[in-house]
Amino acid sequence: MLAPLPQGLSVTELFRGTLELAANITSLLETEIDGIGEEMSEAIGLLLAERREVLAKACKGKPELLLEAMDTASEDNVTPLTAQA
């Protein structure tokens, strides 16, 4: 389930903000971590940008939210098996 958009923010603005944040995180990683590949730094940058709200809450004293977000994400990716007759 998708979270509601912040008031006054369009989908385009939200997407643009996420991409800009991801690009800046990618640049930071490539500058600070020797030997990190472009593909890996982009994947990490996008992951952190997409989860910025839960990361902000985790940084403000609720680190357990990161694990809860992981549990929710893995539940969303599971397809139940059904018996075939």
N, C-alpha and C positions, 0 to 999 in steps of 0.2 A: 504494500500500500504506500502510495506517495504522500509525503507531507504536504500540507497546504502551502501555497506561495506566501511569502511575507507580504504584508499589505503594501500596495502601491508598486510592486515589483512584477514585471512581466517575465514570462518564460525565457524570452530572448536575453533580457538583462541578467537573469539568474544564470543562464548557461554561459554567457559572456564572462560573468564574474568568476564562475567556476574554472573556465578555461584560462583566464588570466592568472588566477591563483595557482593553478596547476603548472603553468609555464614558469612562474616565478619560483615555485618550489623546485621544479626541475633544474633551473639555473643554479639555485642554491646548492643542490645536491652535487651537480657536476663541478661546481667550484670548490666545494668543501671535501669531497670524497674522491681521492685519487683512484683511478681505474674503474670507476662506475661507468657502465655503458649507457649510451643514450636511451636505448629501449627500456632498460631497467629504471633509470631515473625518471623517464616519462610515466611509466606505470606507477611508480611510487608517488610522483607528483599528483597524478590524477586521483589516485586512491585517497590521499590526504585531503585534496581539495573537495572531493565528493563527500567526505566524512568530517568536514571542518566543524560542524556544529557539535558533534559528539566529542571531537578532539578538544575543542575549547572547554567544554564542560569537564572533561577528564583533566585538563591542565589546571582547572580551578578547584581541584580537590575531590573529584569523583572518578578516579582511574578505572574503577570497576565497570563503568559504562562502555569502555572499549571492548571488554570481553562480552558484555551483553550484546553489543552491536555485532560482534563476530558470530555469536550464537544465532541471532536473528537472521543474519545473512546466510549462514549455512542451512538454516531451516528453509529459507526461501528457495534454495538451490536444489532441494531434495525432491525427487519425483517418486512417489510411492509405487512400489511394484504391485501388480495385480496378478492374480492367478488366472491362467488361461486354461479353458477346458478343452 
